[in-house]
Amino acid sequence: MKIAPAGTMTEGTGHHHLIIDGQPLPKGEVVPANDKSLHFGKGQTETRITLPPGEHTLTLDFGDGAHRSYGPEMSKTIAIHVK
């Protein structure tokens, strides 16, 4: 897979979405646009986020140019603790 901006519908390309305190999405499901789903539609590969103290999960979900998830096989979830 290659990173490309949102709207690029070339096979084998897409961009990242960071889902905060959520799970990987099924293949083909559109990643919602809300405060718990950060879209990196310009092809960004890094960001800074601020979370309240406590336990959280961060899921990096790779999606196509129309924000449709490539599925759990193209995502990774980690658990973190914020002090």
N, C-alpha and C positions, 0 to 999 in steps of 0.2 A: 504494500500500500504506500501511496505517496500523499503527502499533505497538499491540499489545494483549498482555495477559498470557497465559502458557501456559494452555491449556484453552479459550480463546476460539476458537470455530470459525466465526466470521463470515467470509464470503468477503472477500478483500482485506485481511485482517489477519494479523499474525504478530509474531514477535520475533526478535531477533538471537542468533546463536551465534558464538563466536570459536573457530576451529579453529587450534591452534598446531602449526606444522610439518606441516600436512596440506593436502589439496586440496579444492576445492569438491565437494560431494556431488551425485549425480544427483537429478533431480527425483523427489520422493516417498520418498527414502531417509531413514530416521530418523537424526537426528544423535545419535551415541553420547553417553552420559553417562560421561565419564572425565576424567582430569586434563589431557587435551589438547583438550577441547571444553568451553568455558565456555558455559553456558546463561543467557541473560538473560530468564528466564521471567516476571519481574515487570515487563517492559517497560523495563528499564534501557537507557540509551544510552551509558554510559561506565563504565570501570573502570580499575584499575591492576593491572599484572601484573609479576612479576619473572621474568626469564629468565637462564639462564647465558650467559656470554660466547660470542660466535660468531655464525654466520649462522642466521637463522630466517625462516620465513614466517608471516604472520598472515592467515587467511582469515575474512572476515566473511560468514557464510552466513545468509540470512533464511529462516525456516521458519514453518510454520503452528502453530496452537495445540496440535497433537499432536507437535511437534518434527520434522515432515517437511520436508525441504528443498524450497524452491521451485526449486532447480536452479542451475546455474552462471550463468544469466542474472540471477539475483538474489543474486550473491555477488561479492566482490572480494578478490583476494589481493595482498598487498604483501610485498616482501623487506626485511628489516632486518638491521642489524649491531649487536650488543650488545657494548660495550667492557667 
